[in-house]
Amino acid sequence: MTNVVGIGFIGTGFAKSVQMPAFAECAGAKLVSVASGSVENAEAAARQFGLEHFAGDWRATVSHPDVDLVCITTPPNLHKEMVLAAIAEGKHVLAEKPMAMNVAEAEEMTRAAGKAGVLALIDHELRFQPGRQKAWSMLREGVIGKIRHAKYNFRAPHRGDVNVPWNWWSDIAAGGGALGAINSHIIDSFNWLLRSEVSSVFCQLQTHIKQRPYGDGVRDVTTDDEANMLLRFTDGDLTTNATGLVSVSMVEQPEYVNLLEFFGAEGAMRIGHRGEVYIAKNGEKEWTAIEVDFAPPIPGVPDTGFARGFMAFAPKIVDAISGGGAAIEHAATFDDGIRVQRVLDAAQESNSSRSAVTPYLL
């Protein structure tokens, strides 16, 4: 049991824009330390949020005696080393998605967390939108019957701008690209909402913007900015012979879209980016809005739904650690991260082989 949960952050991108303001609103939490490869960025974040400690070496945050939880918001190729170091220090961990570079890394991280007995979570914050949790319950109540098909359409057009500079997001060696950044959320959404898993994936990756500005010149982009998937799901309580279609693009115009749809034997469900829920029963010609609550946005942060999800997630994490590291209902664990990573690895293999791949046969 602890009265105040000390939080350390590695990275000053998503951590600074979403995680730090969300945890700053949590009773019983204290923002203790922030680290970045750029010590100037770490200092700026520390000044903005009133942290007493900042560093240009992430190990200083991991080893800080007042840090109970380490939030890792770095490129995926750095996750394993940082997670293992945090666990070795006895810290709880919240790691960004995708969990790792491959299944082998994810499994090593999960074994270490299990032996240490720490709380080890993946930041799939969309699970904590009140609307998505309402949808989770409605699906289990059989509101639209057994699911036959799931469809996910995601568009974030900002990377269609050829002037967006090259960074780690454009580097396959760092784990960048749409597949890991966005499809990981989608796979986790399916796994969680359907209580089912992907049994087959056919994936096509595409790089539309092949070079980006870098310094005084340009640099080749080695990652995907479009990631489309055809899926099959295992049968379960909510699914029978179900299929899935996923369209993800970071370059399609004009507006942001984050839309999830389920089509069942007795009707359909639609979930919007903020957690809006709509139902259409068989024979109905229009969607009916379901009354749901909304988590608050973060001022100054684009209202894509992710910040709202984290605003609802953050206090759950603090409460769990205050209570001795108890499990959090609905939170994505490292075991969930492995399940997602298996599909991501299969998707990469599918794109290379141009054939459907069964994740568990890799």
Buried (B, 14 or more C-beta within 10 A) or exposed (E): EEEBBBBBBBBBBBBBBBBBBBBBEBEEBBBBBBBBBEEEBBBBBBEBBEBEBBBBEBBBBBBBEEBBBBBBBBBBBBBBBBBBBBBEBEBBBBBBBBBBBBBEBBBBBBEBBEEBEBBBBBBBBBBBBBBBBBBBEBBEEEBBBBBBBBBBBBBBBEBBEEEBEBBBBBBBEBBBBBBBBBBBBBBBBBBBBBBBBBBBBBBBBEBBBEBBEBEEEBBEBBBBBBBBBBBBBBEBEBBBEBBBBBBBBBBBEEEBBBBBBBBBEEBBBBBBBBBBBBBBEEEEEEBEEBEBEBBEBBEEBEEBBBBBBBBBBBBBBBBBBBEEBEEBEBBBBBBBBBBBBBBBBBBBBBBEEEEBBBBEEE
